[in-house]
Amino acid sequence: MKKFAAAVLVGLLLPLFGAFAAAPIVGGPAKTNQSTETPKPDKKGRTLPFHGNVASIDKSAKTITMQGKKQRMFHLTTESKINKDRKPSSLTALAAGDYVGGSYREAADGSLELVTLNIGTATGKNQATPQKPATK
């Protein structure tokens, strides 16, 4: 019972001693509210995947509009990477109706900026794999 009472007493008094230790010393150096940290640059948003068929391309504005109910418009930037059949390519290789996939991020102004654009056929679990001919 004595050990329990001592533990409770220490548990109650410990926060009080912590408060006194954190209090500023009278006559000590004055603290200012200026932070020594440098302002961090804006973080780029996380990338999100997309795929589908291209509805239209505006090469002068460097935008791609996707087919579908929601018709999203993606903007190409200088950092956007375009690949066709896993090889570097350009926007001239893209045509309306092509199947594309890749990733994008939302800019501060709400526009969708392309990070990567992969032009080509769909690859993945749903695509049938070609079977080898039977050998005799």
Sequence and secondary structure as in RCSB ss.txt:
>XXXX:A:sequence
MKKFAAAVLVGLLLPLFGAFAAAPIVGGPAKTNQSTETPKPDKKGRTLPFHGNVASIDKSAKTITMQGKKQRMFH
LTTESKINKDRKPSSLTALAAGDYVGGSYREAADGSLELVTLNIGTATGKNQATPQKPATK
>XXXX:A:secstr
 HHHHHHHHHHHHHHHHHHHHHS  TTS    S   S          EEEEEEEEEEETTTTEEEE SSS  EEE
  TT EEEETTEE  GGG  TT EEEEEEEE TTS EEEEEEEES   STTS         
